[in-house]
Amino acid sequence: MSKGVLTLLVTLLILIPIGIYFGVWDYYAINIPKWDDHALKAFIVEYSQAGTWQEKLKAVFKQHNEHRIALDRVFTWLDFSLFGKLNYRHLMIIGNLLLLGVIPLWYVLLKNNKKPLFALVPIPFIWLTLAFWENMYWGMAAVQNFGVITLALWTIYLAVNPKPVYFALAILMGALTISTSAIGILILPICAVLLFLSGDRKRSVILGIASAIGIFAYFWTYKQPDTNPESKASLFQLAKGYMAFLGSFAESIPVKDHFGACVVMGIVLFLVAVSIASTILFRISTKKYSVKFERITDLFCLGAIMFILATGLIVVYGRAGFGLEGLITSRFKIYSVLLLMVAYLYVVIPIRGSFLSPYITAIVFLAITFNVFSYHYHLVDAYNLRKIMTTSQFNWTYTDKDLKAPSDTSFAARIVDKTPVFYTKWVPFIEIADRQGYAGKSRALMELYASTKFEKTKNNLIVKNTGFKSQRLQDSGIYILLSSSDRFYVFPTYRSRNTNRKELFLKQYYFAPGFYAEIPFSELEKGNYKVAIIRQQGDETGILFQQDKIAVDGASQNKVKVNW
């Protein structure tokens, strides 16, 4: 086989996980704002009304929770300016493309260490999975949380490269990293330490000064937001949570104790990280480098490890109050996967000769296996998240029994691009069902309703079914419709993962039988509600009311304090 054909085949192999990743993203991504996304609408209003460049600059760098999200705001304004509307899918795709920017960096590291293109193949299979589902489908978070990682890594690489132009770019990119997320303030100090260890005192001092300026600018006008819940975890529990954070990539491995698997893999990766860092420090101190790029690789990997371990300490300290399980959530998983990729460099780079190809082939197999596990495990999360977002939009759009969108013609109301949503087809069915008790395709709905339990507690309506067996994806599934004399509400029911490995991997049965929901009364207006089930099967809709009713006396709203 010629070298050109082999390169083409390897390139196609690298593109496969990229194509799958963006195909899955496209299937579930929807132009609906989630939580902090709403702040970007307020930014557009503020920026467009700003009269001076100082006011516009203030709007871009304004504090958001504990972050400065200038990069988010720049892309938000560009999208709004180019298309005349803000589309959150556009922000998501920008964020996911930023995530993609890590792969060329690993290509540069491997190529300059004399490794073939084949050595890059495991990276996209490890890096691009549904493990990052929450950031993938969240416009603001995609740009912020993916962007800060890619910018931080490229900043480290540019800073430790001896070329002057790279050093200048590192300072600029470091400033951009600080302006993307709070965790970005770590990068320039880390780079300063790396250059100090390497003996480049002049550049180390320059980066130290740049770090001080960046940190000062970040905290200028900074106001401490409301703190997270105080953690009552013991030192042992915090250490356990830290290890779970570092090993959270392992959550999708098909074992019974997922949190325990994360802790074990976190310990392994922590020891690997300490071993790599110790080796690098020894080589730097003894200056034992036969090739110049080996030193650059060592400094880069040491900086990446410092960034990951420091971030883990900050996350555990700040988030342990929410419970240790929250430390392996999708939002933070990227640091665990990144540590795994750094470890990969120190497995594959030292290998020479005929052993290289078999080693990489074995790692490719493991990477593909991990990729498959991740998609199977987290597909349920993507499915459930889409339902949360679509039903939330239904509830804030239709605020009375007329089921008509409010005729607000203000500038703020016209900012976000309107996207066709499947539930618009429900409107005539909901009106008919509210009058006569059922509408649409009602076959087997009686049996489904009869097998579903509705239990009212002090603060919630609990819905549970153990027999529903549909495996349809995207918007198909069961929804709960509540009808009072004043308005309708729709809430999603959630599916659980199928723990039967044979059914999951051989039959593609992603969901366990049944569904569940916990509807908080704090999200409902005071009133008496009839309860219905909406069953969506592909393009078919069926709605059925029975005798179940709930009375809501007006539970207190749980409003989160924000500074935006």
C-alpha positions in Angstrom: 0.0 0.0 0.0 1.4 3.4 -1.0 2.1 6.1 1.6 -0.5 8.4 0.0 -3.3 5.8 0.2 -2.3 4.9 3.8 -2.4 8.6 4.8 -5.8 9.0 3.2 -7.2 5.9 5.1 -5.8 7.1 8.4 -7.3 10.6 7.8 -10.7 9.1 7.1 -10.4 7.1 10.3 -9.7 10.3 12.2 -12.7 12.0 10.6 -15.1 9.2 11.6 -15.5 10.2 15.3 -15.7 13.9 14.2 -18.6 13.1 11.8 -20.4 11.0 14.4 -20.0 13.7 17.1 -21.4 16.5 15.0 -24.1 14.2 13.6 -25.3 13.3 17.1 -25.0 17.0 18.1 -27.2 18.0 15.2 -29.9 15.4 16.1 -30.5 16.8 19.6 -29.4 20.5 19.4 -32.2 23.0 19.5 -32.4 26.7 19.4 -33.8 27.2 22.9 -32.0 29.3 25.6 -31.0 27.4 28.7 -30.5 29.1 32.1 -27.6 31.6 31.6 -28.3 31.8 27.9 -31.0 34.3 28.7 -28.3 36.7 29.9 -27.0 36.9 26.3 -30.2 38.5 25.2 -29.8 41.1 27.9 -26.3 41.7 26.6 -27.5 42.4 23.1 -30.0 44.9 24.4 -27.3 46.6 26.6 -24.6 46.6 23.9 -27.0 48.0 21.2 -28.1 50.8 23.5 -24.5 51.7 24.6 -23.7 55.2 23.4 -19.9 55.2 23.7 -17.1 52.7 23.1 -16.4 52.6 26.9 -20.0 51.6 27.6 -19.8 48.9 24.9 -16.5 47.6 26.3 -18.1 47.5 29.8 -21.0 45.5 28.4 -18.6 42.9 26.9 -16.5 42.4 30.0 -19.3 42.8 32.6 -19.2 40.2 35.3 -21.4 37.1 34.9 -21.6 35.1 38.2 -17.9 34.6 39.0 -16.9 34.8 35.3 -16.0 37.3 32.6 -17.6 35.8 29.5 -16.2 38.2 26.8 -15.7 35.5 24.2 -19.3 34.4 24.6 -20.5 38.0 24.1 -18.3 38.7 21.1 -19.7 35.6 19.3 -23.2 36.5 20.4 -23.0 39.9 18.9 -21.3 38.6 15.7 -24.1 36.0 15.3 -26.8 38.7 15.9 -25.1 41.1 13.5 -24.6 38.6 10.7 -28.1 36.9 10.8 -30.2 39.6 12.4 -31.3 37.2 15.1 -29.5 35.3 17.8 -29.5 31.5 17.3 -28.2 29.4 20.2 -27.4 26.5 17.8 -24.9 28.8 16.2 -23.2 29.4 19.6 -23.2 25.6 20.3 -21.5 24.9 17.0 -18.9 27.6 17.7 -18.2 26.0 21.1 -18.0 22.5 19.7 -15.6 23.7 16.9 -13.5 25.3 19.7 -13.4 21.9 21.3 -12.2 20.4 18.0 -9.2 22.8 18.2 -7.4 20.6 20.7 -6.9 17.8 18.1 -4.6 19.9 15.8 -2.5 20.6 18.9 -2.1 16.9 19.7 -1.2 16.4 16.0 1.6 19.0 16.3 2.9 17.4 19.5 3.0 13.9 18.0 4.4 15.0 14.6 7.2 17.0 16.2 8.0 13.9 18.3 8.5 11.9 15.1 5.2 9.9 15.4 3.2 8.9 12.4 -0.3 10.2 11.7 -1.7 6.9 12.9 -0.7 7.9 16.4 -3.3 10.6 16.3 -6.2 8.2 15.7 -7.1 7.5 19.3 -7.4 11.2 20.2 -10.7 12.1 18.4 -12.3 8.9 19.6 -11.4 9.8 23.2 -12.0 13.5 22.9 -15.3 13.7 21.0 -18.0 11.8 22.8 -21.4 12.4 24.4 -19.6 12.6 27.8 -19.7 16.4 27.3 -23.4 16.4 26.5 -24.4 19.3 28.8 -21.9 21.7 27.3 -22.5 20.4 23.8 -26.2 21.5 23.9 -25.9 24.7 25.9 -25.0 27.8 23.8 -23.2 29.9 26.4 -21.5 27.0 28.1 -20.2 25.5 24.9 -18.3 28.6 24.0 -17.2 29.2 27.6 -16.3 25.8 28.9 -14.9 24.4 25.6 -13.3 27.6 24.6 -11.3 28.1 27.9 -9.8 24.6 27.6 -8.7 25.0 24.0 -7.3 28.5 24.6 -5.6 27.4 27.8 -3.8 24.5 26.1 -2.7 26.6 23.1 -1.5 29.3 25.4 0.7 26.9 27.3 2.1 25.4 24.0 2.9 28.9 22.6 4.4 30.1 25.8 7.0 27.3 26.1 7.9 27.5 22.4 11.2 29.4 22.0 10.1 31.5 19.0 9.4 35.1 19.9 6.3 35.4 17.8 4.8 32.4 19.6 5.6 34.1 23.0 3.7 37.3 21.9 0.8 35.2 20.8 0.8 33.3 24.1 0.3 36.6 26.0 -2.6 37.6 23.8 -4.2 34.2 23.9 -3.7 34.1 27.7 -5.6 37.4 28.0 -8.4 35.9 25.8 -8.5 32.9 28.1 -8.9 35.0 31.2 -11.8 36.8 29.4 -13.5 33.5 28.7 -13.9 31.9 32.1 -12.8 32.3 35.7 -10.6 29.3 35.5 -8.6 31.1 32.8 -6.8 33.2 35.4 -4.6 30.1 36.2 -3.0 30.0 32.7 -0.5 32.9 32.6 0.8 32.1 36.2 1.3 28.5 35.2 3.2 29.6 32.1 5.3 31.9 34.1 6.2 29.0 36.5 7.0 26.7 33.5 9.4 29.3 32.0 11.0 29.8 35.4 11.7 26.1 35.7 13.1 25.9 32.2 15.6 28.7 33.1 14.1 31.4 30.9 13.9 34.0 33.6 13.3 37.0 31.3 10.2 35.6 29.8 9.1 34.2 33.2 9.2 37.8 34.6 7.3 39.1 31.6 4.6 36.5 32.0 4.5 37.2 35.8 3.8 40.8 35.1 1.2 39.9 32.5 -0.4 37.6 35.0 -0.6 40.3 37.7 -2.1 42.7 35.2 -4.6 40.1 34.0 -5.7 39.1 37.5 -6.0 42.8 38.6 -8.1 43.5 35.5 -10.3 40.5 36.2 -11.0 41.4 39.8 -11.4 45.1 39.1 -15.0 46.0 39.8 -15.5 42.3 40.8 -18.3 41.6 43.3 -18.4 38.3 45.1 -21.5 36.4 44.0 -23.7 34.4 46.4 -21.6 31.4 47.5 -22.4 27.8 46.8 -23.8 25.7 49.6 -21.2 25.1 52.4 -19.7 21.6 52.2 -20.0 19.4 55.2 -17.8 16.7 53.7 -14.9 15.4 55.7 -11.3 15.6 54.4 -11.5 12.0 53.3 -14.7 12.6 51.4 -13.2 15.7 49.7 -10.2 13.6 48.7 -12.6 10.9 47.4 -14.5 13.6 45.4 -11.2 14.9 44.0 -10.3 11.5 42.7 -13.8 11.0 41.3 -13.4 14.3 39.5 -10.1 13.2 38.0 -11.5 9.8 36.9 -14.9 10.9 35.9 -14.3 9.8 32.3 -14.9 6.3 33.5 -18.5 6.9 34.4 -19.7 5.3 31.2 -17.8 2.0 31.8 -20.5 -0.7 32.1 -20.1 -1.5 35.8 -22.6 -1.4 38.7 -20.8 1.3 40.8 -20.1 4.1 38.4 -19.0 6.6 41.1 -16.6 4.0 42.5 -15.2 3.3 39.0 -14.5 7.1 38.7 -12.7 7.1 42.1 -10.5 4.1 41.2 -9.6 5.6 37.8 -9.0 8.9 39.4 -6.5 7.5 41.8 -4.8 5.7 38.8 -4.7 9.0 36.8 -3.5 11.0 39.8 -0.6 8.6 40.3 0.2 8.7 36.6 0.1 12.5 36.6 2.5 12.7 39.6 4.8 10.2 37.9 4.8 12.2 34.7 5.3 15.5 36.5 8.2 14.0 38.6 9.9 12.7 35.5 9.5 16.0 33.7 11.0 17.9 36.7 13.9 15.6 36.8 14.6 15.9 33.1 14.3 19.7 33.3 16.7 19.9 36.2 19.3 17.7 34.5 18.6 19.1 31.0 18.7 15.6 29.5 17.2 16.4 26.1 18.6 15.0 22.9 16.0 16.7 20.8 14.8 20.3 21.4 11.1 19.5 21.0 11.2 17.0 23.8 11.7 19.9 26.2 8.7 21.7 24.7 6.6 18.6 25.1 7.6 18.1 28.7 6.9 21.7 29.6 3.5 21.6 27.8 2.5 18.4 29.5 3.6 19.7 32.9 1.6 22.8 32.4 -1.5 20.8 31.3 -1.2 18.6 34.4 -0.9 21.7 36.7 -4.0 23.2 35.0 -6.0 20.1 35.5 -5.0 19.4 39.0 -5.5 23.0 40.1 -8.9 23.2 38.4 -9.9 20.0 40.3 -9.0 21.5 43.6 -11.1 24.6 42.8 -14.1 22.6 41.6 -14.1 20.3 44.6 -13.7 23.2 47.0 -16.5 25.2 45.4 -19.0 22.4 44.4 -18.7 19.7 47.1 -21.6 21.4 48.9 -23.9 20.1 46.2 -22.8 16.5 46.9 -19.9 14.4 45.7 -21.9 12.9 42.8 -22.0 16.3 41.2 -18.2 16.2 40.8 -18.5 13.7 38.0 -21.1 15.6 36.1 -20.8 16.2 32.4 -19.8 19.8 32.8 -16.5 18.8 34.5 -15.7 15.6 32.6 -13.5 17.3 30.1 -10.7 17.7 32.6 -10.6 14.0 33.3 -10.6 13.1 29.6 -7.8 15.7 29.0 -5.7 14.1 31.7 -6.2 10.8 30.0 -5.0 12.3 26.7 -1.9 13.8 28.4 -1.1 10.3 29.8 -1.5 8.9 26.3 1.4 11.2 25.1 3.6 9.6 27.7 2.7 6.1 26.6 3.1 6.5 22.9 6.0 9.1 22.5 8.7 6.9 24.1 7.9 3.9 22.0 10.2 3.2 19.1 10.6 0.7 16.3 8.3 -2.1 15.3 6.5 -2.0 18.7 4.8 1.3 17.9 2.1 0.2 15.5 0.8 -2.7 17.7 0.7 -0.5 20.7 -1.2 2.2 18.9 -3.6 -0.4 17.4 -4.4 -1.7 20.9 -5.0 1.8 22.1 -7.2 2.6 19.1 -9.3 -0.4 20.1 -9.6 0.8 23.7 -10.4 4.4 22.5 -13.2 3.1 20.2 -14.6 1.0 23.0 -14.6 4.0 25.3 -16.3 6.0 22.5 -19.1 3.4 22.1 -19.6 3.1 25.9 -19.9 6.9 26.1 -22.5 7.3 23.4 -24.6 4.4 24.8 -24.4 5.7 28.3 -25.0 9.4 27.8 -27.6 9.2 25.0 -30.3 9.1 27.7 -28.9 12.4 29.1 -29.1 14.1 25.7 -32.6 12.8 25.2 -33.8 14.0 28.6 -32.2 17.4 28.3 -33.9 18.1 25.0 -37.2 17.4 26.6 -36.5 19.7 29.5 -35.7 22.6 27.1 -38.6 22.1 24.8 -41.2 21.8 27.6 -39.7 24.8 29.4 -40.1 26.9 26.3 -43.8 25.7 26.0 -44.5 26.8 29.5 -43.0 30.3 29.2 -44.5 30.8 25.7 -48.1 29.8 26.4 -49.3 31.6 29.5 -53.0 31.3 29.1 -55.7 28.9 27.8 -55.6 30.5 24.3 -52.3 28.8 23.5 -51.1 31.7 21.5 -47.7 33.2 21.7 -47.7 36.7 23.3 -47.6 39.5 20.7 -44.6 41.3 22.2 -43.0 43.4 19.5 -40.3 44.9 21.6 -36.6 44.7 20.5 -35.8 42.3 23.3 -38.6 39.9 22.3 -37.3 39.9 18.7 -33.7 39.0 19.4 -33.8 35.2 19.3 -34.4 33.4 16.0 -37.7 31.6 16.0 -37.3 27.8 15.5 -40.1 25.4 14.6 -40.7 23.2 17.6 -42.7 19.9 17.4 -45.1 20.9 20.2 -46.8 23.6 18.0 -48.6 20.6 16.4 -50.0 19.8 19.8 -52.1 23.0 20.1 -55.3 21.8 18.4 -55.0 18.4 20.2 -54.6 20.0 23.6 -57.7 22.2 23.1 -59.8 19.2 22.0 -58.6 16.9 24.8 -59.3 19.6 27.4 -62.9 19.7 26.2 -63.6 16.0 25.6 -60.9 14.1 27.6 -58.8 12.7 24.7 -57.5 13.7 21.3 -55.2 12.3 18.5 -54.0 8.7 18.4 -55.5 7.2 21.5 -54.8 3.5 20.9 -53.5 1.8 24.1 -53.4 5.2 25.9 -56.0 3.9 28.4 -53.7 1.0 29.3 -50.7 3.3 29.5 -52.5 5.7 31.8 -53.8 2.9 34.0 -50.2 1.6 34.5 -48.9 5.0 35.5 -49.0 6.1 39.1 -49.6 9.7 40.2 -48.7 10.6 43.7 -49.0 14.1 45.3 -46.6 15.0 48.0 -46.3 18.3 49.9 -44.2 20.0 47.2 -44.3 17.7 44.1 -46.3 15.6 41.8 -44.6 12.2 41.4 -45.2 10.3 38.2 -44.0 6.7 37.8 -44.4 4.0 35.2 -42.5 0.7 35.0 -43.9 -0.9 31.9 -43.5 1.6 29.0 -41.0 0.1 26.4 -40.6 2.5 23.5 -37.1 3.0 22.2 -37.9 6.0 20.0 -35.5 8.9 20.2 -35.4 12.7 19.9 -38.9 14.1 20.8 -40.8 10.9 21.1 -41.8 9.8 24.6 -44.3 10.7 27.3 -45.2 14.1 28.6 -47.4 15.3 31.4 -50.1 17.9 30.6 -51.7 19.9 33.4 -54.8 22.0 32.8 -56.3 24.6 35.1 -59.0 27.1 34.4 -56.3 29.7 33.6 -53.6 27.9 31.6 -51.8 24.7 30.6 -48.4 23.3 31.6 -46.4 20.6 29.9 -43.6 18.7 31.7 -41.3 15.9 30.4 -41.0 12.5 31.8 -37.6 11.0 31.9 -36.2 7.6 30.9 -33.5 5.6 32.7 -30.6 3.8 31.2 -30.9 0.2 30.2 -28.5 -1.7 32.5 -29.0 -4.9 30.5 -25.7 -5.0 28.6 -26.9 -7.6 26.1 -30.0 -5.5 25.1 -28.0 -2.3 25.2 -25.2 -3.2 22.9 -26.7 -6.0 20.7 -30.3 -4.7 20.3 -29.7 -0.9 20.9 -32.2 -0.8 23.6 -31.0 2.4 25.3 -33.9 2.9 27.7 -35.0 0.7 30.6 -38.7 0.0 30.7 -40.9 2.8 32.2 -40.6 6.5 32.8 -40.7 8.9 35.7 -41.1 12.6 36.6 -41.1 14.8 39.6 -43.0 18.0 39.0 -42.4 20.8 41.6 -45.4 22.8 42.6 -43.1 25.8 42.8 -43.2 26.0 39.0 -47.0 26.1 38.9 -49.5 28.9 39.4 -52.1 28.4 42.2 -55.1 26.4 41.0 -56.8 23.1 40.5 -55.3 21.0 37.7 -56.5 18.1 35.6 -53.8 15.6 34.7 -53.2 14.1 31.2 -50.6 12.0 29.5 -49.3 13.1 26.1 -47.7 10.3 24.1 -45.5 11.3 21.2 -44.6 8.4 18.8 -42.7 9.8 15.8 -45.2 12.1 14.2 -48.2 10.7 16.0 -49.7 12.4 19.1 -52.2 11.1 21.6 -53.5 12.9 24.7 -55.7 11.4 27.4 -57.2 12.9 30.6 -58.6 10.7 33.3 -59.9 11.3 36.8 -56.6 12.4 38.4 -56.6 16.0 39.7 -54.2 18.0 41.8 -54.7 21.2 43.8 -51.8 23.6 44.1 -52.0 26.2 46.8 -49.1 28.3 45.6 -45.8 26.9 46.7 -42.9 29.4 47.2 -40.8 30.0 44.1 -37.2 28.8 44.4 -35.4 31.7 42.7 -31.6 31.6 42.3 -29.9 34.9 43.0 -27.7 36.0 40.1 -25.7 39.1 39.2 -26.8 39.3 35.6 
